[in-house]
Amino acid sequence: MIEYPTAHARERPDHPAVIDVRDGTTLTYGGLEERSRAVAHVLWGWGLRPGDHVALAMTNRVEFFEFCWAAHRIGLYYTAVNTHLAPDEARFIVNDCGARVLLVDSSSPELADALESGVDGVSRRIALGSPLAGHEDYEALASAATGPLPHEGEGEKMLYTSGTTGTPKGVARPLTDGEPGTAPSLERRPPGSVFVIRPLMLGMGFDENTVLMNPAPLYHSAPLGYGFGVHRLGGTVLISGRFDAEQCLESMQRHRATHGLFVPTHFVRMLRVPDRERYDLSSLVTAAHGAAPCPPAVKREMIDWWGPVLVEYYAGTEGAGMTMLDSHQWLEHPGSVGRPVSGGVHIVDESTGQERPTGETGTVYFSGGVAFRYHGDDAKTAGAYGPHGWSTLGDIGHLDADGYLYLSDRKSFTVISGGVNIYPQEAENVLIGHPLVGDVAAFGIPDPELGEVLIAVVEPVQGAALGPDPGAEILTWCAERLSRQKCPRRIEFRDRLPRADNGKLYKRILRDEYATENRPDW
């Protein structure tokens, strides 16, 4: 039996379930139980039943967990909307998911205004914070006294892919049958669900005394999923706003964080904090990271600083499969993202549909995972599956003799230059180590002679003094560490790259811009 937070509310009502490190706002387990139950009563009273959809468009706040737990405990699908989306993108997601109820956050007024219209399927609206016309007041709903719910079950998040390679799609996974906490049958257990993640979390030392530093936006899959997992166990989740490296380190020290959930850009920024060694992080048991490739040089430096507490995972919102490895395994297999923790990993030659031998590169497929679908897009769903029934996230990689997976890049970003496959991630892993480079994106653009050539766009380290020709300096540095064929032809500079808060880079935006007829004169 996997408990709701109800059990912890009964046993430790005053124990913090969520702390906002920015101002100390704390939601206890007693508060989480009472307020999520109150909101669940409202949703049920409005006629929502298991399998129906609700959506929320809000920043990181303790109420985020209240609303999601309310929807979850009565068997609903809940879709969290990225608060940085353009109005049309946000409206698309609310419409596409079929939300009947929408919660908006008045601290994001532009998004709240954008969702005032164009979402005709929404029949009930709730506002958190300042009153909004036509919206119920969230605080009033969450503060109402309630008794037992008429129904309790297990809902499911339906989040949208980041859209780094195309239009975002909702990932729909089957709802769990049975009473709350009852695990579904094996064939219905998504690898990304709590019923699979929980054993992994226990293996990483999560328990009722866990304090998880969870700085990424909760509208992403891993931060929300790990938060739920901590609440199942009775621990504490630390949240914050836009990532601030010094605030994160200070909060981990102050709250004696035992665990962390990060992305590689967090590591890069923390490594560049002056006098970083002054922070006492000795309470750390495990620091998990994923969502984007971690350059080996960055990871090695993090292990040297924090010790062998890093655990890397490779997975997707789809939950088709997962690989994982700890620091000791990574040091023996540097650059790997681990071995499968559920199902199997296969490297497939797309031209033949057959598996490739050990060490050879191909498309990464997972077997043994639960079937998922992209909501409302049968063609995209079918495209994610191969002839063997295995599914792919669209990444390229290879396996070594010990079964460890190494990723080269996404299939859609592979550059074919003069008939040779070039994987931009290889160049990015090298370039990020240059002292002037704060962030980098490498990608291909059309070339009349070679078909495509590789270029790189660099976000300089904040405050860095660029010389007269920093691009040439970086290219020379790259060529000393990587074959010239794999190095970009040119370096461009930008103040900021289009990277999501979960660490994923919207490389497609850059590639499309530089591929237009108005691209810079090379």
URPE-V470631 format. One record per backbone hydrogen bond with DSSP energy under -0.5 kcal/mol. CO is the residue of the C=O (numbers start at 1). NH is the residue of the N-H. If there is no record, write none. Layout:
[[CO & NH] [CO & NH]]
This chain:
[[1 & 3] [4 & 7] [5 & 9] [6 & 10] [7 & 11] [8 & 12] [12 & 15] [13 & 30] [15 & 29] [17 & 237] [18 & 27] [19 & 21] [19 & 239] [20 & 23] [20 & 24] [25 & 20] [26 & 28] [27 & 17] [27 & 18] [28 & 32] [29 & 33] [30 & 34] [31 & 35] [32 & 36] [33 & 37] [34 & 38] [35 & 39] [36 & 40] [37 & 41] [38 & 42] [39 & 43] [40 & 44] [41 & 45] [42 & 46] [43 & 48] [44 & 47] [49 & 52] [52 & 77] [53 & 100] [53 & 101] [54 & 79] [55 & 103] [56 & 81] [57 & 105] [59 & 61] [61 & 64] [61 & 65] [62 & 65] [62 & 66] [63 & 67] [64 & 68] [65 & 69] [66 & 70] [67 & 71] [68 & 72] [69 & 73] [70 & 74] [71 & 74] [71 & 76] [72 & 75] [72 & 155] [73 & 153] [75 & 51] [76 & 156] [77 & 54] [78 & 80] [78 & 158] [79 & 56] [82 & 85] [86 & 90] [87 & 91] [88 & 92] [89 & 93] [90 & 94] [91 & 95] [92 & 96] [93 & 97] [94 & 98] [94 & 99] [95 & 98] [100 & 123] [100 & 124] [101 & 55] [102 & 126] [103 & 57] [104 & 106] [104 & 128] [105 & 108] [108 & 112] [109 & 113] [110 & 114] [111 & 115] [113 & 116] [114 & 117] [119 & 122] [121 & 123] [124 & 102] [125 & 136] [126 & 104] [127 & 129] [127 & 138] [128 & 106] [132 & 135] [136 & 127] [136 & 138] [137 & 141] [138 & 142] [139 & 143] [141 & 144] [153 & 155] [154 & 176] [156 & 78] [159 & 171] [163 & 166] [164 & 508] [169 & 161] [170 & 172] [170 & 375] [171 & 173] [172 & 373] [179 & 182] [181 & 2] [181 & 183] [185 & 188] [186 & 189] [188 & 190] [190 & 193] [193 & 196] [193 & 197] [194 & 198] [196 & 200] [197 & 201] [198 & 202] [199 & 203] [200 & 204] [201 & 204] [201 & 206] [202 & 205] [207 & 210] [210 & 236] [211 & 213] [211 & 258] [211 & 259] [212 & 214] [212 & 238] [213 & 261] [217 & 220] [220 & 224] [221 & 225] [222 & 226] [223 & 227] [224 & 228] [225 & 229] [226 & 230] [227 & 231] [228 & 232] [229 & 233] [230 & 234] [230 & 235] [236 & 212] [237 & 19] [237 & 239] [238 & 214] [239 & 21] [244 & 248] [245 & 249] [246 & 250] [247 & 251] [248 & 252] [249 & 253] [250 & 254] [251 & 255] [252 & 257] [253 & 256] [258 & 285] [258 & 286] [259 & 213] [260 & 288] [262 & 290] [263 & 266] [263 & 267] [264 & 268] [265 & 269] [266 & 270] [267 & 271] [268 & 272] [270 & 273] [273 & 276] [275 & 278] [276 & 279] [279 & 281] [281 & 284] [286 & 260] [287 & 311] [288 & 262] [289 & 313] [290 & 292] [293 & 295] [295 & 298] [295 & 299] [296 & 300] [297 & 301] [298 & 302] [299 & 303] [300 & 304] [301 & 305] [302 & 306] [303 & 307] [307 & 309] [307 & 310] [309 & 287] [310 & 327] [311 & 289] [312 & 325] [314 & 323] [316 & 319] [319 & 191] [322 & 341] [322 & 342] [323 & 314] [324 & 339] [325 & 312] [326 & 330] [327 & 331] [328 & 332] [329 & 333] [333 & 336] [338 & 405] [339 & 324] [342 & 322] [344 & 367] [346 & 348] [346 & 365] [347 & 356] [348 & 350] [348 & 363] [349 & 352] [349 & 353] [349 & 354] [354 & 349] [357 & 360] [362 & 397] [363 & 348] [364 & 393] [365 & 346] [366 & 391] [367 & 344] [373 & 172] [373 & 375] [374 & 377] [377 & 381] [378 & 382] [379 & 383] [380 & 384] [381 & 384] [382 & 385] [384 & 392] [386 & 389] [390 & 386] [391 & 366] [394 & 411] [395 & 364] [396 & 408] [396 & 409] [397 & 362] [398 & 406] [399 & 359] [400 & 403] [404 & 400] [405 & 337] [405 & 338] [406 & 398] [409 & 396] [410 & 413] [410 & 414] [411 & 414] [415 & 417] [415 & 422] [416 & 418] [417 & 420] [420 & 417] [422 & 415] [422 & 424] [423 & 426] [423 & 427] [424 & 428] [425 & 429] [426 & 430] [427 & 431] [428 & 432] [430 & 433] [431 & 434] [434 & 437] [436 & 438] [436 & 461] [439 & 459] [441 & 457] [443 & 455] [445 & 453] [447 & 451] [450 & 418] [450 & 452] [451 & 447] [453 & 445] [454 & 489] [454 & 490] [455 & 443] [456 & 458] [456 & 492] [457 & 441] [458 & 460] [458 & 494] [459 & 438] [459 & 439] [461 & 464] [464 & 466] [467 & 470] [469 & 473] [470 & 474] [471 & 475] [472 & 476] [473 & 477] [474 & 478] [475 & 479] [476 & 480] [478 & 481] [478 & 482] [483 & 486] [483 & 487] [484 & 487] [490 & 456] [492 & 458] [494 & 460] [497 & 499] [498 & 506] [500 & 503] [504 & 500] [505 & 507] [506 & 509] [506 & 510] [507 & 511] [508 & 512] [509 & 513] [510 & 514] [511 & 515] [513 & 516] [516 & 519] [520 & 522]]
